[in-house]
């Protein structure tokens, strides 16, 4: 039997993913086209277990799609890219407000690794 806490977590995850899938399908050319091609429609998402119905999208699929077709560009968007550790960088747009969340995530990871921001940090570019 699933605990009340786990049920609440699943409910929250479902609602966030449902909102993201609905938005992507309605506002971004690539997602509507890809989901239609794969026989998927956001209306199929009715519960947490339905998340497994969402077609997987790999980096190789995104690399074959122009950034304008797979993006929704806000006024405060900046173009960024993946690090290229696979020898293929992937450009994407990120809202400026998202940078703070990304750095908070990095600080959380660094804390677990006992890294202090006052220590030397090497960045390759």
N, C-alpha and C positions, 0 to 999 in steps of 0.2 A: 504494500500500500504506500502511496506517495504521501510524504509529510505535507503539512499545511505550508511550511516555508518553501519547500520544493515546488509546490503547486503555484505559489505566488511568484516565484522566480520564473517558472515556465510561462505563466500568464504575462508577466512583464516582457520577457523575451519575445513572445508571440506578438504582442501589440507593437513593439518597436520594429520588428521585422516586417510585419504587415504594413505598417505606415511607410516604411522605406520602399518596399516592393510596389505598393500602390502609387507612391510618388514617382518612382523611377519609370514605371510603365506609362504613366500619364504624361510625363514631362521630358523624357529622354528617348530620342529616336531609337538608339541601339537596343535598349531594354524591351521596348514594345515589339520591335522586329524580331529580336532573338527569342523572346518568350513565346511569341506567336509561332515562330518556326519550330520551336520545341514542343508545341501543343500545350503550353502552360498559360493560364490566365490568373491574375491575382485573386479573382473571386473563388478560386479553389482553396485559398487559405482560410480555414475556419477554426483551426485550433493549433496548438503547439506541434502536434504530431504531423500536421500538414506541411511544416517547414521543409521536410525532406522532399517535397514535390518540386521545390524551386530548382530549376536547372542550374547546374554548376557552370560558372564562367571562369575560364582560366586566363592567365596572363597572355598566353599565345593567341587566344580569341580576341582579347582587347587590343593586342598589337596589330591585328589585321583591320581594326576599326579606327577611323579618324577620331581625333580628340573632340572635334565638334559634334560628332554623332553620339558619343558616349558621355557627354558632359552637359551639365546645366551650369551656366556661368552667371554668378552673382556679380553685382557691381564691385564688391570687395574681394573678388577671387584673384588669386595669383597662380601662375603656372609653375608647377613643380614637377619633379620626376622621381622615380624609384632610384635607389642607389646604383643599380646596374651590376649587382653582384653576379647576375646570370649572363652578363655581357649584352643585355638588351634592356636599356632604360625604357620606362613607360611614363609618358607625360600625363599629368592630370592637373586639375584645378582644385585648389583648396581655398576655402574662405579664410580671411585673415583671423577671424575669431577662433578658428579651429586650431591655430598654432599654439595657443595657450594650453589647450587640452592635450595636445601632443607632447608638449614639454612637461606637463604634469605627469603624464604617463611615463616619460623617460626618467623623471626624478624618482618616481615610485620604483622603477626597475633598478636604478642606480643605488637606491637606498638598500634594497634587498642584497645587492652585491657589495655593500659597504663602501661604495664609491662616494667620495665627497667632492662637491663641485669646486672646491678650492684646489683639488689635485689636477695635475696635468691631463689634458684630454687631447688626443691626437685625432684629427679629422682629415680624411683623405678626400680629395675632390678632383 
